[in-house]
Amino acid sequence: LTINPAFTGKFNGSFRVTGNYRNQWPTINNAFITTTGSIDFQLLKNKIDFTDNFGVGLMAYSDNSANGAVKFNYAALSTAYHKGLDEDGYNQIGVGFQVTYANMLINTTNLKFEDQLTTAGFTGVTSEIFNNPSALKSNYVDINAGVLYTGSSSEKNNYYAGVSINHITRPKQSFKGANYLLNIRTTIHAGGSFDISPTSTIHVSALQNLQGGASETIFGGAAQFKIGEPVADKPTSFYVGAWVRLKDALIPYIGLEYNDFRFGFTYDINTSSLKTASQKQGGLEISLIYAHRPNLEKDIRCPKF
């Protein structure tokens, strides 16, 4: 749901719970620690056409920067409707919307100032005075939207493409009366899954973020290998692959899917000029997904990466 609100409700099952933890650049004073949790549901299954999907989701995530000196907390409500384009629902176009409440806070106890520096380190007392704690907090409401196409050319091949626009209203994101407006971020993403044997599948994906003159490009893929006997018609799978963040990092990935659970682990290896400061330790990321899927539910075409 952080990539595109149109992903809301786009999964096999009746509800999905996800959790994600990321520690980026830990050698640089724990630069960014991000924790995310979400739950989304497929609703009105008996009220709408069987080729359509309607989803609603809730998401909360927290960003701690500079060893906790700057904190961002977000709570979001998402909804999406996916309309079938053929009689089987193998091709769908979806539209999603998301409303986010954001809270920002500067924790001055974790800040160090120039006048604290002594020969023994930052051991002095600062002359900086913060008489107005409310000036170190900021709240705003944000609106995001996206579209997503998912399709299948056969029983073995699935693909998707989408675009999302974040910060549509350009909310004010600043402290102490400053007037900084958050730039609109556009995310373009696509991917696909291709069976190469009865027990193995290749998943590929690419993503580009564009915001305020900056850009980020990520692409890569993973191989899925089904192992052992299926449990309740749900195969156990092992995943291995890698993604590349262009001009920044190589991102190896391993994952395990068992019954309704999928666990993933990635580790960014810095390849940019930052690798000296980060000691090539770009970031650890752990994810866990649970999708409740009754055995009799029909498959829908949904992206995994």
Secondary structure, 3 states (H helix, E strand, C coil): CCCCHHHCCCCCCCEEEEEEEEEECCCCCCCEEEEEEEEEEEECCCCCCCCCEEEEEEEEEEEEECCCCEEEEEEEEEEEEEEECCCCCCCEEEEEEEEEEEEEEECHHHCCCHHHEECCEECCCCCCCCCCHHHHEEEEEEEEEEEEEEEECCCCEEEEEEEEEECCCCCECCCCCCCCECCCEEEEEEEEEEEEECCEEEEEEEEEEEECCEEEEEEEEEEEEEEEEEECCEEEEEEEEEEEECCCEEEEEEEEEECCEEEEEEEEEECCCCHHHHCCEEEEEEEEEEEECCCCCCCCCCCCC
